[in-house]
Amino acid sequence: MKYGSTFKARSKTYPQVTLEIARISFGRRIELMRRIRELAAKAEFLEAGSTPKEKMEAALLEGEVERTYLEWGLTGVEGLMVDGQAATPESLIQSGPEALCREALALIKAECGLSEAERKN
């Protein structure tokens, strides 16, 4: 049996771009849970708040959770230039098209086995 720890997916938003996504494994799932547990708990607590400041903080923390998923699961980008340089996962996250980041995020969350409702959160 041959097993690849990553898979490639052609972007639906930008068909010339290919995203490389890490496959879930026992060790990688534990690593991801460690990285997001505290952020996710704080975000959930703040989402229950009623003030605009709490809502803003919750949205910021949710963005940090999403960035963590991207940093954890996006291992490569092909076919994209960002500011005249071949894109890397880091440059895509920092300066690339947001729609492509959202697409990569959906692929990562699907690989983690999250439901559609969980992926939206």
N, C-alpha and C positions, 0 to 999 in steps of 0.2 A: 504494500500500500504506500502510496505517495501522498503526503499532506503538505499543503502550503499554508504558512501562517498568515498570509495576506491574500486578498483577491483584488482584481481590478474591475472597475465599472466605468463604462463610458457615460459621461454626463448627458443628461437629457436636456439640460438648460444650455450647455455649451458643448455640442456634439464633438468638437475637435479636442476636447479635454478628457483625459482619463484620470480617475481618482484611484489611488491604491489604499485599501482599507484593511486594518488588522482584523483577523478572525478572533473570535472570543475563545479563550481557553480557561482552564481552571485558575491558573496563576494570574492571567491578565484580568479576569473578572474580579479577583480579590484586590489586585492593584487599583483597578478603577473604583471599586467601592470605597477603598481607603481614601482615595483622592477626593471623592465627591460627598461622602457622608456628612461631614460637618457643614459644608456649604448648603446642601439640600435641606438639612434640618433647619438651619437658620432661615432659609428662603420660605419654607413651609410655615414657620412660626410668623414671619413678617407678613406673609400673604393673608393671614387671618386678621391682621390689624386693620384699623379703620382710617388711619390718618394718611394723607398723601405722602408724607415722609416714609412711613412704613411700606407703602405700596412701591415707592421708588426704590427703597433699599431691597425689597423682595425682587424687583425686576433686575436690579444690578446683580444680585446674587445668582439669579437664574441665568443671566448672561455668563457669569463666571463658571457655572456648572456646564453650560453648553461649550464654552471655550475649553474646559477640561476634557470633555468628551472628544472634541476635535484634536486637541494635542495628544490625547491617548490613542485615538483610532485612525487618524489620517497619517499614513506613512509615506505617501508619495503623490506627486502631481505631475502629469505629462501633458504637453501641448498648450501650456499657458505661459505667457510672459507677464511679469508684473514689474512695472517701471523699468522695462528694457532688460530684465534678467529672467532667466528660467525660474519659474515659480517653485517654491519649496512649500511644504506644509505650513511652516512658520510665516512665510511671506503671503500666502493665500489668506491665512487667518488675520494677519495684521493689515494687509493693504489690498487684498484681492476682492473680487465681486462677492457681495454678501449672498446673492442667490446661490452661488456655487458652494459657499460655506454651508448654507442651509441644506443643500442637497447632500453634501458629504455628511453632515450631522444626521440626516435621516437614514442614510446608509449605515452609519455606525450604530445608531440606536436600533435599527432593524437587526443588525448582526448580534447585538446584545440580547435580542429576544424581547424587546420592549413592545408592548401593544401600541396601537395607534394613539390612544388616549395618553399613555405614558410618554410616547415620543413627543407629543405636543407640550408636555410639561418638561 
